């Protein structure tokens, strides 16, 4: 059976609150690190979330 092409990544808040989202990414098509502006409920505002590795 073949391995899946998508991998799970962790989108972590740049505010330092420790809040994160889990997302999927195809590393063959998207080689750079992802960066989204999403809602952080701990900080109670929209902040930038950057891709980090899952542990």
Residue pairs with C-beta under 8 A, 6 or more apart in sequence:
5 26
5 28
6 24
6 25
6 26
7 24
7 25
7 26
7 27
8 22
8 23
8 24
8 25
8 54
9 22
9 23
9 24
9 25
9 34
9 51
9 52
9 53
9 54
10 20
10 21
10 22
10 23
10 51
10 52
10 53
10 54
11 20
11 21
11 22
11 23
11 34
11 36
11 38
11 49
11 50
11 51
11 52
12 18
12 19
12 20
12 49
12 50
12 52
13 19
13 20
13 40
13 42
13 43
13 47
13 49
14 47
14 48
14 49
14 50
15 40
15 42
15 43
15 47
17 40
17 42
17 43
18 42
19 40
19 41
19 42
19 43
20 49
20 52
21 38
21 49
22 54
23 34
25 34
25 51
33 50
33 51
34 50
34 51
35 48
35 49
35 50
35 51
36 48
36 49
37 46
37 47
37 48
37 49
38 46
38 47
38 49
39 45
39 46
40 46
40 47
40 49
